[in-house]
């Protein structure tokens, strides 16, 4: 994973060696288990955790809504069957 974040391309965008090192450390600080060493690394690590949590919650909510919709559909089907009988 480190090879994807080694910063080789950053100098093409005008970043100096110190900037590249800081950016790479910030990216690596988001890896689990998180071990940020600076305030900026801690801020990015916290934001990353919040984003991960939000994505998991969204997936769970979508699953709950799908289950609720299926349950509602089954209830409607039962009511219609009782009306027809």
PyMOL commands that set and color helices and strands:
alter all, ss='L'
color gray80, all
select helices_A, chain A and resi 2-5+10-13+17-28+39-84
alter helices_A, ss='H'
color red, helices_A
deselect
rebuild
show_as cartoon
